[in-house]
């Protein structure tokens, strides 16, 4: 009976993960295609470069579809490509600082688990009315991977997790399923800035 219940829970978790990933991927690609569409009107060479980066990201997303984990270095390369794409669309009043650590070859992570935290910096942290700053940092402490983000906050409702969008809510569910008791997520807003810290034990 207990063994049957464990199998049921595992199958339920797998089904939930498939649903969550299906929601995250279109959400991300829709935003990225909008970026490239805007570029194609103003700078054709840059739009071509952006399409090349998007194709690399799509290849990663398709290749990892059935993988439980991928090398951390590949996940970080995916994030770098995303940030390069975002640089194309940032107005001049936005400063982006990104410091992504190099990863040890043997470390692996669940694929596309970092993206929504980074997306949110741009979603809530940009306005054309004043100077904005976005900081993104990743580093390793032993086998613990840490992502820290900092951004200005505009049009953000702090009274609901849902207000951060479908991506964050789904990603937290994925973390609950895949890294139970092996991750922590802290975020706070103070003096007009939002701070996020995600820690994952990759053992």
Kinemage of the C-alpha trace (Angstrom):
@kinemage 1
@onewidth
@group {chain A} dominant
@subgroup {mainchain}
@vectorlist {calphas} color= white
{ca unk a 1} P 0.000 0.000 0.000
{ca unk a 2} L 2.765 2.460 0.983
{ca unk a 3} L 4.808 1.541 -2.108
{ca unk a 4} L 1.726 2.126 -4.282
{ca unk a 5} L 1.218 5.565 -2.704
{ca unk a 6} L 4.858 6.495 -3.339
{ca unk a 7} L 4.508 5.528 -7.023
{ca unk a 8} L 1.296 7.549 -7.257
{ca unk a 9} L 3.002 10.603 -5.757
{ca unk a 10} L 5.933 10.260 -8.177
{ca unk a 11} L 3.599 10.000 -11.186
{ca unk a 12} L 1.589 12.996 -9.951
{ca unk a 13} L 4.813 15.017 -9.601
{ca unk a 14} L 5.905 14.078 -13.134
{ca unk a 15} L 2.520 15.090 -14.539
{ca unk a 16} L 2.646 18.417 -12.674
{ca unk a 17} L 6.157 19.107 -13.958
{ca unk a 18} L 5.126 18.451 -17.563
{ca unk a 19} L 2.245 20.916 -17.188
{ca unk a 20} L 4.435 23.566 -15.530
{ca unk a 21} L 7.150 23.290 -18.182
{ca unk a 22} L 4.568 23.549 -20.949
{ca unk a 23} L 3.381 26.840 -19.437
{ca unk a 24} L 6.859 28.277 -18.897
{ca unk a 25} L 8.256 27.678 -22.374
{ca unk a 26} L 5.584 29.521 -24.435
{ca unk a 27} L 5.623 32.374 -21.911
{ca unk a 28} L 9.360 32.820 -22.443
{ca unk a 29} L 9.404 32.436 -26.230
{ca unk a 30} L 6.497 34.814 -26.722
{ca unk a 31} L 8.424 37.567 -24.929
{ca unk a 32} L 11.630 36.848 -26.835
{ca unk a 33} L 9.929 36.883 -30.235
{ca unk a 34} L 8.466 40.278 -29.381
{ca unk a 35} L 12.002 41.506 -28.743
{ca unk a 36} L 13.236 40.295 -32.122
{ca unk a 37} L 10.179 41.674 -33.919
{ca unk a 38} L 10.953 45.117 -32.509
{ca unk a 39} L 14.604 44.799 -33.537
{ca unk a 40} L 13.758 43.840 -37.105
{ca unk a 41} L 12.316 47.316 -37.687
{ca unk a 42} L 15.349 49.214 -36.435
{ca unk a 43} L 18.461 47.068 -36.925
{ca unk a 44} L 18.432 44.104 -39.314
{ca unk a 45} L 21.956 42.799 -38.484
{ca unk a 46} L 21.149 42.825 -34.762
{ca unk a 47} L 17.833 41.104 -35.371
{ca unk a 48} L 19.693 38.373 -37.289
{ca unk a 49} L 22.160 37.970 -34.415
{ca unk a 50} L 19.245 37.811 -32.003
{ca unk a 51} L 17.551 35.114 -34.083
{ca unk a 52} L 20.747 33.065 -33.952
{ca unk a 53} L 20.811 33.333 -30.149
{ca unk a 54} L 17.126 32.440 -29.966
{ca unk a 55} L 17.721 29.361 -32.126
{ca unk a 56} L 20.453 28.228 -29.694
{ca unk a 57} L 18.066 28.739 -26.809
{ca unk a 58} L 15.276 26.829 -28.560
{ca unk a 59} L 17.676 23.987 -29.292
{ca unk a 60} L 18.583 23.876 -25.602
{ca unk a 61} L 14.911 23.921 -24.590
{ca unk a 62} L 14.051 21.098 -27.012
{ca unk a 63} L 17.081 18.984 -26.125
{ca unk a 64} L 16.436 19.244 -22.401
{ca unk a 65} L 12.735 18.477 -22.694
{ca unk a 66} L 13.092 14.909 -21.486
{ca unk a 67} L 16.137 15.405 -19.297
{ca unk a 68} L 15.819 15.627 -15.546
{ca unk a 69} L 19.046 17.610 -15.223
{ca unk a 70} L 21.560 19.383 -17.443
{ca unk a 71} L 25.125 20.618 -16.828
{ca unk a 72} L 25.005 23.854 -14.869
{ca unk a 73} L 27.297 25.436 -17.465
{ca unk a 74} L 24.672 24.857 -20.198
{ca unk a 75} L 21.936 26.391 -18.063
{ca unk a 76} L 24.126 29.457 -17.473
{ca unk a 77} L 24.893 29.701 -21.202
{ca unk a 78} L 21.133 29.721 -21.814
{ca unk a 79} L 20.800 32.613 -19.339
{ca unk a 80} L 23.683 34.485 -21.001
{ca unk a 81} L 21.970 34.224 -24.380
{ca unk a 82} L 18.766 35.518 -22.845
{ca unk a 83} L 20.569 38.494 -21.297
{ca unk a 84} L 22.277 39.259 -24.610
{ca unk a 85} L 18.850 39.326 -26.242
{ca unk a 86} L 17.493 41.620 -23.572
{ca unk a 87} L 20.348 44.086 -24.064
{ca unk a 88} L 19.029 44.731 -27.572
{ca unk a 89} L 15.750 46.061 -26.282
{ca unk a 90} L 16.830 47.988 -23.202
{ca unk a 91} L 16.364 51.767 -23.357
{ca unk a 92} L 19.416 53.957 -22.698
{ca unk a 93} L 18.261 54.780 -19.176
{ca unk a 94} L 18.615 51.148 -18.052
{ca unk a 95} L 21.928 49.807 -16.730
{ca unk a 96} L 22.324 46.014 -16.746
{ca unk a 97} L 25.121 44.415 -14.721
{ca unk a 98} L 25.478 40.645 -14.978
{ca unk a 99} L 28.163 38.532 -13.328
{ca unk a 100} L 27.563 34.847 -14.027
{ca unk a 101} L 29.960 32.379 -12.454
{ca unk a 102} L 31.730 29.641 -14.352
{ca unk a 103} L 30.455 26.220 -13.349
{ca unk a 104} L 32.283 23.017 -12.482
{ca unk a 105} L 31.806 20.377 -15.157
{ca unk a 106} L 30.291 17.787 -12.831
{ca unk a 107} L 27.552 19.998 -11.396
{ca unk a 108} L 24.060 19.595 -12.820
{ca unk a 109} L 20.807 21.502 -12.368
{ca unk a 110} L 17.172 21.159 -13.395
{ca unk a 111} L 16.869 22.897 -16.795
{ca unk a 112} L 15.231 26.306 -17.245
{ca unk a 113} L 14.773 26.768 -13.518
{ca unk a 114} L 16.533 30.172 -13.346
{ca unk a 115} L 14.863 31.999 -16.204
{ca unk a 116} L 11.701 33.259 -14.558
{ca unk a 117} L 13.574 34.951 -11.687
{ca unk a 118} L 15.699 36.806 -14.239
{ca unk a 119} L 12.738 37.621 -16.480
{ca unk a 120} L 11.013 39.289 -13.559
{ca unk a 121} L 13.832 41.821 -13.187
{ca unk a 122} L 12.977 43.145 -16.628
{ca unk a 123} L 9.236 42.722 -16.266
{ca unk a 124} L 8.982 44.898 -13.145
{ca unk a 125} L 12.247 46.823 -13.132
{ca unk a 126} L 12.111 49.018 -16.223
{ca unk a 127} L 10.546 52.385 -16.910
{ca unk a 128} L 11.379 55.073 -19.464
{ca unk a 129} L 10.724 57.853 -16.950
{ca unk a 130} L 13.915 57.586 -14.873
{ca unk a 131} L 17.217 55.751 -14.587
{ca unk a 132} L 16.927 52.054 -13.759
{ca unk a 133} L 19.460 49.467 -12.694
{ca unk a 134} L 19.296 45.687 -12.921
{ca unk a 135} L 21.933 43.514 -11.253
{ca unk a 136} L 22.167 39.755 -11.740
{ca unk a 137} L 24.788 37.600 -10.052
{ca unk a 138} L 25.393 33.868 -9.779
{ca unk a 139} L 28.059 32.066 -7.782
{ca unk a 140} L 28.869 28.741 -6.191
{ca unk a 141} L 29.639 27.951 -2.562
{ca unk a 142} L 30.714 24.324 -2.587
{ca unk a 143} L 27.782 22.536 -4.215
{ca unk a 144} L 25.314 25.307 -3.440
{ca unk a 145} L 24.354 27.439 -6.408
{ca unk a 146} L 23.207 30.986 -5.635
{ca unk a 147} L 21.344 33.455 -7.821
{ca unk a 148} L 20.968 37.043 -6.629
{ca unk a 149} L 19.009 39.731 -8.440
{ca unk a 150} L 18.368 43.397 -7.709
{ca unk a 151} L 16.131 45.743 -9.646
{ca unk a 152} L 14.021 48.854 -9.312
{ca unk a 153} L 10.361 48.121 -8.842
{ca unk a 154} L 7.523 49.638 -10.864
{ca unk a 155} L 3.837 48.655 -11.088
{ca unk a 156} L 4.382 45.749 -8.708
{ca unk a 157} L 1.732 44.369 -6.346
{ca unk a 158} L 3.395 42.808 -3.325
{ca unk a 159} L 0.207 41.407 -1.811
{ca unk a 160} L 0.026 38.363 -4.064
{ca unk a 161} L 2.427 35.737 -5.357
{ca unk a 162} L 0.320 35.612 -8.511
{ca unk a 163} L 1.208 39.232 -9.224
{ca unk a 164} L 4.732 38.107 -10.083
{ca unk a 165} L 3.325 36.191 -13.033
{ca unk a 166} L 2.745 32.600 -13.978
{ca unk a 167} L 6.476 31.957 -14.279
{ca unk a 168} L 7.501 32.521 -10.650
{ca unk a 169} L 4.560 30.600 -9.204
{ca unk a 170} L 5.254 27.636 -11.476
{ca unk a 171} L 8.980 27.722 -10.841
{ca unk a 172} L 8.441 27.604 -7.077
{ca unk a 173} L 6.216 24.548 -7.598
{ca unk a 174} L 8.950 22.929 -9.687
{ca unk a 175} L 11.496 23.654 -6.961
{ca unk a 176} L 9.167 22.159 -4.337
{ca unk a 177} L 8.894 18.964 -6.371
{ca unk a 178} L 12.500 18.674 -7.549
{ca unk a 179} L 14.494 20.135 -4.653
{ca unk a 180} L 12.415 19.483 -1.539
{ca unk a 181} L 14.288 20.842 1.494
{ca unk a 182} L 17.265 21.574 -0.775
{ca unk a 183} L 16.487 25.102 -1.851
{ca unk a 184} L 15.583 28.464 -0.372
{ca unk a 185} L 13.962 31.475 -2.015
{ca unk a 186} L 13.942 34.872 -0.353
{ca unk a 187} L 12.716 38.136 -1.782
{ca unk a 188} L 11.973 41.551 -0.395
{ca unk a 189} L 11.144 45.043 -1.557
{ca unk a 190} L 12.530 48.096 0.188
{ca unk a 191} L 13.131 51.704 -0.823
{ca unk a 192} L 11.908 51.134 -4.354
{ca unk a 193} L 14.098 48.102 -5.058
{ca unk a 194} L 13.329 44.407 -5.226
{ca unk a 195} L 15.886 41.861 -4.050
{ca unk a 196} L 15.794 38.134 -4.776
{ca unk a 197} L 18.038 35.319 -3.573
{ca unk a 198} L 17.680 31.729 -4.733
{ca unk a 199} L 19.882 28.993 -3.258
{ca unk a 200} L 19.877 25.422 -4.575
{ca unk a 201} L 21.895 22.559 -3.149
{ca unk a 202} L 23.045 20.702 -6.290
{ca unk a 203} L 24.385 17.633 -4.470
